Structures are given as C-alpha cells and as structure tokens.
Amino acid sequence: MHSSRAKFRINIQGRRSGKSWSAAKEIEPWLLSPNTRGWIVAPTYELADKIGRIVKEDILLKLKLPVAAKKEISGQLYYVKLAGLNSELWVKSADSPESLIGEGL
C-alpha cells in the first residue's frame, strides 16, 4: 500500500491488523520532508492520538530529531515542528468539523 502511486488508495483491514501503524508509516516520510505541514485527523481525538503516539515514538524518541516547537498535554502529542526541516504535524479531532475549516494543506 505504501509504495502505490495511485491517486486514491483504500486500506481495508480488520480489527487489530495494524491500521494505525500503517497510517503512521504513511505520514512519517512527509514529516521528514522539508517545509511540509500535515494533520492527523480522526473521528475522535483518542483515535487520532493512537497514530500520533506511533509518530512521536518513531520521530522524536527513536530518531531523536531536533524539535523547534511541540505541544503535549499529559504526554499526548497535539503539535510538533521539526527544527531544520521546518515541517509540522498537528493531531486533530473531527468531533467538531468547523474547527477543521480554513487551513490549506
């Protein structure tokens, strides 16, 4: 799935099959690209945070990349901006869709 060049891709997986892990691995190359901005959005913040935890572990803890700015509450990642790359990642919820309006990604 990750190497597909198709414009649209659908990831159909069952319970406990690695959907959050796959989503995190899809995000990481973009976050490591200079001058990028992206969102992790899920129906609830708890679901988005599952993906955010994997990205946090890989990018911040394992690779130990320098961080220019970060917003965490009780260990949950809400925002990170990587120093040098100028790339940022937001973790958001679609609980209130009006909060997602106005950004050009």
C-alpha positions as MATLAB code, in Angstrom:
seq = 'MHSSRAKFRINIQGRRSGKSWSAAKEIEPWLLSPNTRGWIVAPTYELADKIGRIVKEDILLKLKLPVAAKKEISGQLYYVKLAGLNSELWVKSADSPESLIGEGL';
ca = [
       0.000    0.000    0.000;
       2.748    2.481    0.929;
       4.547    2.193   -2.407;
       1.394    2.559   -4.525;
       1.384    5.553   -6.862;
      -2.406    5.560   -7.243;
      -4.142    8.876   -6.642;
      -6.638    7.240   -4.271;
      -5.899    4.265   -2.062;
      -8.221    2.387    0.275;
      -6.746    0.468    3.171;
      -9.186   -2.287    4.135;
      -8.045   -4.124    7.243;
      -9.769   -5.916   10.078;
      -9.562   -5.337   13.813;
      -6.094   -5.289   15.387;
      -4.424   -5.615   11.968;
      -2.226   -2.503   12.101;
      -4.338    0.298   10.599;
      -2.929    2.930   12.987;
       0.607    1.675   12.400;
       0.065    1.852    8.621;
      -1.269    5.393    8.887;
       1.740    6.477   10.969;
       4.159    4.936    8.484;
       2.343    6.774    5.682;
       2.805   10.113    7.490;
       6.451    9.816    8.522;
       8.105   10.349    5.090;
       6.054   13.516    4.607;
       7.009   14.809    8.047;
      10.675   14.200    7.228;
      10.354   16.270    4.028;
      11.346   19.951    4.370;
       8.690   22.688    4.603;
       5.636   20.434    4.944;
       2.537   20.724    7.108;
       0.135   17.882    7.780;
      -2.687   16.757   10.007;
      -3.669   13.507   11.609;
      -7.475   13.684   11.771;
      -9.781   11.000   13.142;
     -13.422   10.950   14.296;
     -12.261   11.352   17.918;
      -9.061   12.635   19.465;
      -8.422    9.237   21.071;
      -8.269    7.597   17.625;
      -6.004   10.329   16.221;
      -3.766   10.048   19.271;
      -3.123    6.353   18.546;
      -1.434    7.376   15.300;
       0.241   10.373   16.944;
       1.849    8.118   19.582;
       3.479    5.960   16.915;
       4.805    9.012   15.047;
       6.060   10.516   18.319;
       7.875    7.306   19.227;
       9.494    6.926   15.796;
      10.414   10.538   15.046;
      11.075   12.053   18.462;
      12.180    9.143   20.632;
      13.902    6.702   18.243;
      15.379    9.123   15.684;
      15.787   11.919   18.270;
      15.264   14.634   15.674;
      15.552   18.220   16.975;
      12.231   19.881   17.730;
      11.600   23.597   17.166;
       8.187   23.581   18.888;
       5.943   20.988   20.482;
       2.595   20.950   22.270;
       1.887   17.993   24.523;
      -0.671   17.598   27.288;
      -0.260   14.649   29.650;
       2.122   13.028   27.182;
      -0.328   13.266   24.272;
       1.066   14.940   21.173;
      -1.019   17.783   19.711;
       1.606   19.556   17.591;
       5.249   19.178   16.621;
       7.518   21.273   14.407;
      10.867   19.767   13.461;
      13.870   22.085   13.626;
      15.910   22.370   10.447;
      13.238   20.737    8.305;
      10.558   23.335    9.117;
       7.904   20.613    8.859;
       4.930   20.482   11.203;
       2.326   17.931   12.231;
      -0.969   18.559   14.012;
      -3.109   15.884   15.700;
      -6.786   16.846   15.437;
     -10.264   15.508   16.029;
     -13.219   15.704   13.657;
     -15.617   15.888   16.645;
     -16.335   19.495   15.676;
     -15.827   19.818   11.902;
     -15.919   23.642   11.992;
     -12.522   23.567   13.732;
     -11.023   21.996   10.601;
     -12.047   24.823    8.268;
      -9.684   27.432    6.908;
      -6.370   25.622    6.610;
      -4.842   24.945    3.245;
      -2.965   21.673    3.411;
];
